[in-house]
Amino acid sequence: MAGHRGRSVPRRVVVIGAGLAGSFAAAAVTGAGRSVTILERDQLPTGPAPRRGVPQGPQPHVFLRRGLLAVEELLPALRDELLAAGAVPIDSGDLAWLGASGWGPSGQREYELISATRPLFEQVVHRRVRALPGVRLSEDARVAGLRRGDDGTPWRVELSDGASVPADLVIDASGRGSRLPVWLEEAGLPRARTSGVDAKVGYASRLYRLDGPPGLAGIVLQQNPETQTGGIALPVEDGGWLVGAVGAGELRPPRDVDGFTAALAGLRDPVLADLVRVAEPLTDVAVHRQTENVRHHYEALRGWPAGLLVLGDALCTFDPVYGQGLTVAACEALALRRALAGGFGTGDERRLLRRFARVAALPWAIATGEDLRFPTSTGRQSAGQALLGRWTRELGRLSTHGDRRAQAALSGVYHLMVPPVALAHPALAAAVVRARLRGYGPPEPRPATLARLSAPG
């Protein structure tokens, strides 16, 4: 599996996995006379429906703002198609957000989000990707391994039925369960170093129908190390609302309806329990507990084989509570497109993997830095993580007492729209000093619209 001598541009591309990461990768490489084959082990549903290969499919999903911009560049006008299919636009500044220090300010314009069920996202994306020139999506195609071609072809992707597919470039986008570490080891390469943080977080969700009160954009009760629990409610297509509960360790919400309802009732604020009390349930409760953060450091592996890339959850998985995975996958795919436009060829793979690693670095720091604070977590924060965490919590406290600059900085970094250095703006430092000396002032009130959910009748 050593790299080829010389340098050539890939013409035949095989993408392993038709999930959103694989679909974004296919969109990134299409064009310039390339053929793109997507190998998907599932039979894809004809309409929006959960499928076996996406175990977190029934759970809430959003793109951070940076991710939505990346997707729009990969698949122009996808936002409009999602909205036409029923997805709901939300301004993040309108969310009722309860953080560790209290309710955040609302009514300030921030970043547009698109809320929909994961199956609807996939259906719209699959429709767009299937229509791209040179793309073929092969279903019920389970990949059994990789081997070097013996006919001048860089790669043969072997399928479980005995067939194989030739490729100049193979992109592993098969997700958290990727078999790439095993395939590399079978080929004589050492296993790449991995990093991992597991806070033993689990979450559960259920789809409801609700005629929402005016002005209710969505609700977030942020999980924190003190309570170890949290929850979320987001509007989705067809008048639906996805309501979720999250917990760590023994507080992970269960699958049964009574246990799920009890988990909502036990949160710091009763709003989600009030919501489901007046809503019509449409599905059973779905649970998900594969939430460990895992990062494969393929970029550091010497002798990385030419003609092979990996992105999305197959490269770096995040605790889904932070909503970063789809955004990172989209940004990695965009980096791939830009590399191809800049003359990417055989032998450039490791350099591109280093670029992917940089894309994932900030989301990884955010997710692991928070998860390491939980008593259920493996590992401990570094001194730098602990210092940054204390500072961001201080800014969070400012925001819950009405400081809009602090709120804008935190939101901008979280949505990957501004660099972390924005958190160190001198005006924010001065505001922290003033608050410590003179007091923080009155806290933001609980959003008035939430009271309508608990009103009699």
Secondary structure, DSSP 8 states (H G I E B T S, - for coil): ----SS-----EEEEE--SHHHHHHHHHH--TT-EEEEE-SS---SSS---TT-TTTTS-EE--HHHHHHHHHHSTTHHHHHHHTT-EEEEGGGSEEEETTEE---S----EEEEE-HHHHHHHHHHHHHTSTTEEEE-S--EEEEEE-SSS-SEEEEETTS-EEEESEEEE---TT--HHHHHHHTT-----EEEE---EEEEEEEEE----TT---EEE---TTT-EEEEEEE-GGGEEEEEEEEEGGG---SSHHHHHHHHHTSSSTHHHHHHHHSEE-S--EEE----EEEE-GGG-TT--TTEEE-GGGTEE--GGG--HHHHHHHHHHHHHHHHHTT--TT-HHHHHHHHHHHHHHHHHHHHHHHTTSTT-SS---HHHHHHHHHHHHHHHHHTTT-HHHHHHHHHHHTTSS-GGGGG-HHHHHHHHHHHHH---S-----GGGHHHHS--
